[in-house]
């Protein structure tokens, strides 16, 4: 493997990343919270402004807490003011991935995010490891519904809608602490990582398992790793190219070079 110059400037590294993506065929992306922070969605784990610096996740965002006090969970969601909010829009990084995919340089996009912004930007074949905010499921009978009325009630502090069939509590289809990961998305993500040529990581600290293990799976067969993140990750030493930059700046540059 030929190592690129990791001391190069942003433009040079973007050119290197573009050359690598052009030279490989099976390219996939893994995205984390950092791709959505430019859209106004707060990061959960950043050292200074992360949500978990202000809240205990086991008290507000665990499946146990939800079953015991669903009202406490929804009050917490309301305090975030962005989850489920139609005013939150995709940013330049989301649109850049959509352009790269449309141009044939990128296949599936695996995401740790639950905001649906990839799809809103036109990205297709999105694998949502942690679920999404678009639907909700009754905890009593398992009936699934559109979550929009639920989020409208949360935002307006109205009584929460219940299951139209049995009156049970509705839970958004996101993975809370203490819940297993959805089997099919996780299995497909692992298979794609094991068989890709290049894995492009965007806006992820690569700290949360099992998503954090995907670069290691990709590396087993000699796949290249490109990391675009504002801060260092534990996998930087294994990456072919590391770009420390605002993803909303670096990704559009990369998409433009590939166009």
N, C-alpha and C positions, 0 to 999 in steps of 0.2 A: 504494500500500500504506500502510495506517495503522499507524504504529509504536506499540506499547504502551509504557508507562512501565517501563523496565528498572531503575528504582530502587525499584520497588514491593516490598513484603514478600512472603513466601512465599505466604500465603493469597491475596493479591491476584493474584499471578502464576498461581497454580493456577486461579483463577476465569477469568483471561484465556485460559489454555490451554484450559480446558473450553469457553468460548464459541467459540473458534476451531475446535475439533474438532466442535462441534455444527453449525457453519456450513458445513463442508465434507463432501464425500461420500467421496472416495477417500483414506482416511487409512491410512498404513502406519507401521511402527516399525522402527528400526534399533537393536539393542542391542549393547553391548560388555561388557568384563570387569567394569565397575563395577556392573552389575546383579547379578552373582553374588558379589561380595566379601562382602555381608552374609550369604551362606550359608556363608562360611568358605573359599571358593575364592580363592587368592591372585591378585593382579593381576600381570601379567607386566611392565608397563612403568612403574609408578609410580616417581617419582624416589627414594623412600626405601625402600619395602618390596617393590618389584617383583622378580620372580624373575630377570629378566635382569641385575639388579645383583649376583647371586650366581653365575650360571652363564653361560658362553659358549654362546649358542644354537646356533652352528655345530658345537659339540663334542658337544652332548647332544640337540639337537632338529632336526637337519638330516637329509634323506634320505640324504646321503652318510655321515654318522656312523652312521645306523641300519644301512645295508648293511654297513658295516665292523665295527661293534661293537653289535649289537642288545642285548647284555646290558648295556652301558653305558647305553643309552637306558632300559631297563626299571629299572635301579637308580636312575636319576634320577627316573623316575616314582614309584617306591616312596618316595623321599625326600620327595616332595610330600605324600603321605599323604591326598590328597583326591580326585585324579582317579580316576574309576571306583569311588568309594566309595559304597555304598548309603546310608550315614549322612548324606550331604550332601543337604539338602532344599531345595526352592524357598523363597524368602523372600517378604515382603509385596509387593515390587515385581513379581515374577513373577506372583503371583496377581492383582495389580491389572491387569496387561495382559490377563490372561485374562478378567477381568470387563468390561473395556472392549471387548474383542473380542466377548464374548457379548452385550453391550448394543448392538452394531452401530456403535460409534464407531471401530473399528479393524479393518483387514483383515489382510493378511499381516504377519508379524513376521520381519524379516531379522536374523540374529544372527551375530556374529563368534565366539560361544562354542561350545564343544564338549561342554558338560556335560549337555545334555538336560534342563535344569531348566525350560525353557519348557513342554515337552511334559508334564513331571511336574506342572506347575501347571494344566494344562488348556488351554494355548494350542494352537490348531490352525493349520495352514498356516504352519509354521515353515521358513524357508529358511536352511539351515546353510552359510554360506560357507566355513567351515574344517573341515567334516566333523563327526564325532561319535565318542564313545567306546563306542557300543553294539555296533558290529560291527568285525570285523578281516578282513583279506584276505591270503591266501597270496601271498608275493612270488615264488613259483615258478610256480604254476599258475593263480593268480587266483581260487581258490575263496574265497567269503566265509562267515564263521561268526559266531555269537553271541560277543561278546567277554567275556561274564561269566566263563567259566572262565579266560580269560587274566588278567583283573584279579584273580581270586581267587588264582591262582598267584603273581602279582607281589606281592600284599599279604602272602602267607604265605611268600614267599621259596622257593617250590618250583620245580622244573624247569618251564619254560614249555611249554604244550601246543603241538603242531605241527599242520600241516595234516593232516586225517584221510585225504586222498587221496594226497598225494605226500610228506608229511613236511617240507614247506618251512616257513620262518620266517613267523610271522603278524605283520602290522603293523596296529595300530589304524587305522581309517579317518578319520584326522585329517590335515590338510595340514601337513607338516613344511617347514622352510626348504629351498628348492631345488626344491620340487614345484609344479606348476601348480595354480591354483585349479580346482575342479570346474566344468566348462563350464556345465552346465545351471543349477545354483543361481545362479551369477554372472550369467548372461544374464537369468534371470528377475528377479533383484534389480535389475538395471539397467533393465529394461523397466518394472518397477513404479515405480522412482524417476522415470523419464521421464514417467510418466502419472499420478502421484499429485497430490492437491490439498494434502495436508499430510504432511510427514515428521516423525515424532516420534523424536528421537534420545535414547536413554537409556543412561547409563553408558559412553559411548565418548569417548575422547580425540580421535577422528577423525584419528589419525596414521598408521594402517596402511592402505595401499592394497591392493586397489582399493575396499574398503568406504568409505574416507575420501572417495572421489570421488562417492559417492551423493548427498550434499547438493547438490553442484554440478550433478549431472544433474537433480535435482528442481527446482533453481532456474532451469534453462533455460526451463521452461514457466511460470514464475511461481508455483510451489508454495510454500506457507508452510513455514517451518522452526521447530520447537520443540525446544530442547535442554535436557535435564535431566541435569546432571552436577555432580560435586562441585567440579571445577576448570574453568577456562576452556579453550576449544578454539579452533582456528584459524578456525572458522566462526561464532563468536559474533556477529561484526559483520554477518553476513548473516541472522541469525535474527530472526524476528518476536518470539519470546519466549525468554528464557534464564533458567533456574532453577538457581542454584547451591545444591544441597542434596543430602542423603542420599537416594538414589533410593528406598530402602525406606520413607522418610517421605513424600516428595513424590508418588510414584505412587499410593499408597493414597488420599491426599487427592484427587488428580485423579479417580480412579475413583469415589470417593464423591460428588463434585460432579456427575459425569456420570450417576450412577445415577438 
